[in-house]
Amino acid sequence: MKKTLLTAVCAASVLAFSSANAAQDLSNGDVKIGVLTDMSGVYKALEGPGAVTAARMAIDDFGGSVLGKKIELISADHQEKPDVASSIARKWIDQEHVDMLVGMDNSAVGLAVQGLASAKHTITINTGAGSTALTEDQCSKYGIHYVYDTHALPVGTATAIVKNGGKSWFFITADYAFGHSLRDNTSAIVKSLGGTVVGDVEAPLGTSDFSSYLLQASSSGADVIALANAGGDTVNAVKQAHSFGIVSRGQELAGMLVFLTDVKALGLKTAKGLEFTTAFYWDRDKASREWSKRFFKQHGAMPTMVQAGVYSAVTHYLQAVKAAGTDNSDAVRAQLGKMTLNDFFVHDGHIEANGLMAHDMYLVKVKSPEQSHGDWDLLKVVSTIPAKKAYIPISQSACPLLKH
Amino acid sequence: MHLNVILAQTMLGLSAGVFYAMLSLGLAIIFGLLNVINFAHGALYMLGAFVALIGYSYIGPWLGYDDFHLGFWWALIVAPVVVGCFGMLIERFMLRRLYQFDHIYGLLLTFGIALILQGLMSRYFNVSGTAYGGQPDSLSGIVNLGFMYFPTYRLFAIVVSIIVCVVTWFVIERTSLGAVLRAGVENPRLVEAFGINVPRLITLTFGFGVGLAALAGVLAAPIYSVSPLMGANLIITVFAVVVIGGMGSIGGAIVTGLALGLVQGLTQALYPPASETVIFFIMVIVLLIRPAGLFGKDTAS
């Protein structure tokens, strides 16, 4: 018995040694990507299982292997809880030797995982969270913020609306850090363009009935009612604004963070005319259409900007691993910083030293039912917001890493 | 504040209040007649909304008839019946075993049922909500009330809910059927001696209370998004309403539900950050001054 055990140990160590030889530049002999996302909660539809599908597609399209070794994919549900997310991330990095984490919708989750992973020299590419803190005061050496942030969203939407004559604004704000920061960023832009903020009401997070707030917004006489909230709050507010006929009586609704899935949930009849900023719309050009249709076949729904971003992020990460010839985080991060990112999702994107992937954003408008020709023909791209205008310039970044 | 604004907020408060009233009425019936604190009430309200949603959008394709939609008017009848039957099964096979024990066991059982129902629905449906498309066109307009524009559907929901509440109150407090029900709780043996099947009566009562929750769910579906957590968010407020009104008082539940909806509506206009807490603040004050609730009879002494 003892002898067999000894033989087994010997054999295992020989095997381990030889495999280490075969891929000396890959830690543990493979590249492992972890999708940490919300598989059961409020953000399931916008990232969730669709993000896992997108990551799987990216790996398959890359050929399933890099530097001669298989690319592995794992995923888990962070349940929108930073503590759950942190313990999964810790286990993945320490025991399962995950090389890169992607996903992490929800800013609290994103910040917790980015901090933890960076301390363990592991790259994170955040596709789901919005907080600018990821690349500003809590920026980190290995953390990348890929799809959108709370600065880029209002810039495009507010600028376009003010220029089109929407001068006076009323805010319905989700009463927590995310909502406040969206409102403050938006008001600053509105005021800088000569618009005014005539009122603001803070609704508790998870309000089911917005009618009272909408009524105040309506009677304020503002040109624009801005929704500085997200997810279910936005959906409820838009739906109820429609039922009170606020838009049909001439006031404009502007969503500060709206996903394709929200528009789908609302239906065109209710959401028509709503303007917002997005990083991606499937029907924008030929390349985005082709990829999105492939995604649709596997997922049964068109991709949100977050899901498209996951594919793009994983692909560019693998390209960087290939170019660097190793999965060592420092080398890969340096390579990512040197690359110009180009695919169906991003055009001439760059990952800055603070981790921000600055790229063009798009101002879109929800179509009316008459304009739509098909189940997913939901948005019209109104204009492109250049990366330089959308994101905080690196010269003005408050990221402590930049101040050596 | 302008009179029109106060009137408008009153209407909005009323439209929230009728849901509080319908739900707390069901809770009060179940508590008053069965002595069970039904924590699953919110989940059953959610289930009612889902029966309407599934009936309208999903059941046709599931059965292979893509064009089949269970309309809103049918849902108003079907959902309470389906969910009510489900409630009767819970009463017959689970709750009934717990009557001999302390209240807390019934509460724990129903709380567990609520968690299971919410978890199951979250597995299959979008937690941030799905739009209910079955609202009839005849109710989709907007009425100009003079002081505000008000959705026709909300007006309809207010009227229907108030009628249901008043009829329920009348049946339980003013008819012989209600008298039998109340007597069955006071002294089951005596009532059985009159040839009345008390256990069946209790099962039906529970089913009725649950049906009311489901009806409220169907009425809520076109206003709010249908979501697995819609009941969980509401039930805490509704329990506060029941406590303020007095546990088990039928009329108290209705009046308190409507009144607190109004209070909340006005708070949303005057000081929005307090709108979620104002009801609990009132609850604390009421419990300090009248521990049995505004309409409750003090049974502790």
Boltz contact constraints between the chains, C-beta under 6 A:
constraints:
  - contact:
      token1: [A, 40]
      token2: [B, 122]
      max_distance: 6.0
  - contact:
      token1: [A, 41]
      token2: [B, 127]
      max_distance: 6.0
  - contact:
      token1: [A, 42]
      token2: [B, 127]
      max_distance: 6.0
  - contact:
      token1: [A, 42]
      token2: [B, 128]
      max_distance: 6.0
  - contact:
      token1: [A, 45]
      token2: [B, 126]
      max_distance: 6.0
  - contact:
      token1: [A, 201]
      token2: [B, 272]
      max_distance: 6.0
  - contact:
      token1: [A, 202]
      token2: [B, 272]
      max_distance: 6.0
  - contact:
      token1: [A, 202]
      token2: [B, 273]
      max_distance: 6.0
  - contact:
      token1: [A, 204]
      token2: [B, 276]
      max_distance: 6.0
  - contact:
      token1: [A, 208]
      token2: [B, 224]
      max_distance: 6.0
  - contact:
      token1: [A, 209]
      token2: [B, 16]
      max_distance: 6.0
  - contact:
      token1: [A, 211]
      token2: [B, 12]
      max_distance: 6.0
  - contact:
      token1: [A, 212]
      token2: [B, 12]
      max_distance: 6.0
  - contact:
      token1: [A, 212]
      token2: [B, 268]
      max_distance: 6.0
  - contact:
      token1: [A, 215]
      token2: [B, 8]
      max_distance: 6.0
  - contact:
      token1: [A, 231]
      token2: [B, 128]
      max_distance: 6.0
  - contact:
      token1: [A, 232]
      token2: [B, 128]
      max_distance: 6.0
  - contact:
      token1: [A, 232]
      token2: [B, 129]
      max_distance: 6.0
  - contact:
      token1: [A, 235]
      token2: [B, 129]
      max_distance: 6.0
  - contact:
      token1: [A, 235]
      token2: [B, 225]
      max_distance: 6.0
  - contact:
      token1: [A, 243]
      token2: [B, 151]
      max_distance: 6.0
  - contact:
      token1: [A, 245]
      token2: [B, 142]
      max_distance: 6.0
  - contact:
      token1: [A, 245]
      token2: [B, 149]
      max_distance: 6.0
  - contact:
      token1: [A, 265]
      token2: [B, 131]
      max_distance: 6.0
  - contact:
      token1: [A, 267]
      token2: [B, 131]
      max_distance: 6.0
